[in-house]
Amino acid sequence: MRLFNNVNAEIVTYCIKVFLGIMALLCIVALYESVQTFNVEKYKTNTPLLDTRATPSSTSIFLRNDYRNGVTPVDIPEPGRFLGTDSNHATFAVDVTSAEVEDPHREAKLQVYNAASKSLRHETYASGCSNVSRNNVVYCHNGQRSHVTAYHMFTGKSMFSFPTPDADAHFELLGTGRQGDIIVARNSEDGPATTNTLYSITGNSIRWSKKLHPNERCNAIHRNRILLCHQPAGGGPGAVDIRTLQVSDGAELTNHHADTRIAITSGGWIEFPPETPDTEQPTTTAARKPAKPYQVYDAYGRHQGKSRSSGVDTFFPYNTDRNLGNSETLTYPAHSIAGMEAQDSGVVSANGTITYRGAMDNDGKTKHFFRLDSADKQFSFAASNLLTGSWDGTLLLVRTEEGTPAHSVKYQIFDTTNENSMDIIETVDSTPQVINGTLAITHKAEDSDEYGKLTVFLPER
């Protein structure tokens, strides 16, 4: 009898061990899946704004903190466009056009200036240039527009070149990844392009290239490891066809059709809910149903959950595509966006820390800002006047429209730590750019739609 009891005890013990082993295995599997696919609903209920991090995909559009010390304007003698700085801000590049030169192949130049002395360091005949990459390289047409040439910022010398796909193309830098720089050659600023080609460039060679559809635009996401490409499609207002490509070899990862417009995230995209016609909108607040959620997808087309926010204006600087002269896309993680309520927003530093809470006024135009630990309003701006913030999240670049002269615009840097504004410039018909943290303003030419005077504003150190 005792032997029988001992055998039963051993069997029970063995069964318990097996059960615990199975439970442990299930826990490991569940943990693995939770790491692979974030749980949006859980994130929402456990992440207050104080603990939220929204790491931006690109910091190029963030102003350098040195601007709080003042600015030094550098006027470029010829009309042109700002291309950015090298990684250490020792030099900056511009693409200028000389109207005095009759030869169309000799009218455009790539110029590089020394930031300390404000003097011209070197120049070469080039056109259609991209912004400066993190590898300190600019991609342009050579003087004859026969080849695409990679110029080094410090030396101005050609690193390598390849035959151009189109003499009328210009070049956009989409990002710099582990495999090198990603650029696109297009022969149209807006609308369909007969030349629209992607290039992945490593060192002094083309890793791969791919022709895009005429209306297709691509954005580097997932730490510049994946390209999200999209183009308008039939099926409804804002409908798009999406495909994602592996940066390492150009292989297609997924393709997807969305019946509504999308917002790009750092790891995929968010689809807007279908729009409700005005005739179907309830006339009273009490009758309105809760807003339909946004749908979250990763770069492989996998549905990841729902979000109350689209991410378009959830974090500031806003989720942007080709804004302030940047061809690198600024996006934020989907889980950070999904963790916010629809009305929540925040000012973000370059490392993803939320520095201020934002709330839109009932007028739908004014943005109020609060400290994270206070309900007292600190400062307010018209939402449309906010351009970008600084690396540490304490400076705001804003513009205000002035009455005299007509269409005059004033640019200012607002320091949130002391609530003081520093005037930068007041001008008419101008285009601001912030590339790699440096501010420049292009003034429209008086007698045409071409580029006019260019001023680069360097921060004082």
Order of alpha helices (4+ residues) and beta strands (2+ residues): alpha-alpha-beta-beta-beta-beta-beta-beta-beta-beta-beta-beta-beta-beta-beta-beta-beta-beta-beta-beta-beta-beta-beta-alpha-beta-beta-beta-beta-beta-beta-beta-beta-beta-beta-beta
